[in-house]
Amino acid sequence: MRTVLYILTTLGVIGLAFWAYRENYATQESLAETDRLHRDIRTAHSRLAVLKAEWAYLNRPDRLRDLADINFDSLGLLPFRPDQFGHVDEVAYPAPPALIIDNAVEVSGELEQQP
């Protein structure tokens, strides 16, 4: 009886050791993946910062004004005037769609009042 108990205990310890070994490597793999994702996010943030800086540089008002002056003959761009803007009450909104009732309900008589 004692031998069976020793064998079962040994097998239980070996099984738990194998489980711990697999969990350790799964955890290490998850941590490595997390590190890769953090690195990718940092790279994306730095690239986004560069793109925002480039966009701000290219959209400088003086640069856009010079480009509009240079390309006036082909584009015909002019500055906005106050009379070019409309008012909200001048916007033509589409009419709401007509309500179609497929299953009409016949209501006849008065409703009975519940006591």
Phi, psi and omega per residue, in radians:
M1 nan -0.724 -3.140
R2 -1.144 -0.601 3.126
T3 -1.137 -0.744 3.116
V4 -1.091 -0.716 3.118
L5 -1.111 -0.721 3.106
Y6 -1.125 -0.728 -3.136
I7 -1.151 -0.782 3.125
L8 -1.113 -0.700 3.109
T9 -1.133 -0.748 3.125
T10 -1.103 -0.773 3.111
L11 -1.116 -0.670 3.089
G12 -1.113 -0.740 3.115
V13 -1.139 -0.727 3.118
I14 -1.120 -0.738 3.112
G15 -1.098 -0.754 3.111
L16 -1.170 -0.630 3.094
A17 -1.133 -0.752 3.102
F18 -1.085 -0.769 3.111
W19 -1.067 -0.780 3.132
A20 -1.110 -0.672 3.111
Y21 -1.075 -0.821 3.131
R22 -1.142 -0.729 3.125
E23 -1.124 -0.644 3.122
N24 -1.093 -0.810 -3.141
Y25 -1.219 -0.606 3.076
A26 -1.137 -0.685 3.107
T27 -1.157 -0.749 3.113
Q28 -1.103 -0.681 3.105
E29 -1.148 -0.705 3.098
S30 -1.125 -0.715 3.099
L31 -1.134 -0.687 3.109
A32 -1.135 -0.720 3.103
E33 -1.117 -0.701 3.096
T34 -1.089 -0.737 3.093
D35 -1.096 -0.719 3.107
R36 -1.093 -0.742 3.136
L37 -1.134 -0.714 3.099
H38 -1.094 -0.708 3.121
R39 -1.128 -0.736 3.106
D40 -1.117 -0.679 3.126
I41 -1.150 -0.737 3.104
R42 -1.095 -0.710 3.102
T43 -1.096 -0.753 3.135
A44 -1.139 -0.684 3.112
H45 -1.133 -0.725 3.141
S46 -1.187 -0.676 3.096
R47 -1.140 -0.687 3.106
L48 -1.116 -0.686 3.109
A49 -1.108 -0.706 3.115
V50 -1.138 -0.753 3.134
L51 -1.115 -0.676 3.090
K52 -1.131 -0.693 3.115
A53 -1.141 -0.743 3.110
E54 -1.111 -0.719 3.131
W55 -1.102 -0.754 3.119
A56 -1.125 -0.665 3.137
Y57 -1.170 -0.731 -3.109
L58 -1.298 -0.381 -3.125
N59 -1.753 0.438 3.069
R60 -1.132 2.374 -3.110
P61 -1.024 -0.701 -3.125
D62 -1.161 -0.645 3.101
R63 -1.163 -0.774 3.137
L64 -1.147 -0.645 3.093
R65 -1.111 -0.759 3.114
D66 -1.113 -0.716 3.116
L67 -1.134 -0.682 3.104
A68 -1.136 -0.667 3.109
D69 -1.179 -0.734 -3.125
I70 -1.124 -0.714 -3.056
N71 -1.754 0.418 -3.102
F72 -1.079 -0.701 -3.089
D73 -1.093 -0.702 -3.084
S74 -1.525 -0.547 -3.072
L75 -1.758 -0.608 -3.128
G76 1.184 0.617 -3.129
L77 -1.369 2.312 3.107
L78 -2.187 2.732 3.090
P79 -1.161 2.695 3.092
F80 -1.208 2.534 3.032
R81 -2.021 2.676 -3.113
P82 -1.059 -0.502 -3.107
D83 -1.360 -0.092 3.109
Q84 -1.428 -0.250 -3.114
F85 -1.575 2.490 3.116
G86 -1.722 3.124 3.099
H87 -1.890 2.777 -3.108
V88 -1.118 -0.622 -3.123
D89 -1.232 -0.164 3.106
E90 -1.584 -0.111 -3.118
V91 -1.330 2.267 -3.141
A92 -1.620 1.874 3.105
Y93 -1.550 2.564 3.122
P94 -1.212 2.631 3.134
A95 -1.206 2.538 3.116
P96 -1.159 2.577 -3.120
P97 -1.162 2.626 -3.134
A98 -1.195 2.464 -3.138
L99 -1.441 2.102 -3.119
I100 -1.837 2.157 3.127
I101 -1.851 1.967 -3.104
D102 -1.519 -0.728 -3.060
N103 -1.963 1.520 -3.141
A104 -1.285 2.523 -3.142
V105 -1.904 2.224 3.133
E106 -1.424 2.175 3.116
V107 -2.051 1.960 3.137
S108 -2.242 2.516 -3.133
G109 1.436 3.017 3.139
E110 -1.640 2.771 3.117
L111 -1.325 2.399 3.081
E112 -1.374 2.400 3.130
Q113 -1.550 2.344 -3.137
Q114 -1.480 2.370 3.120
P115 -1.288 nan nan
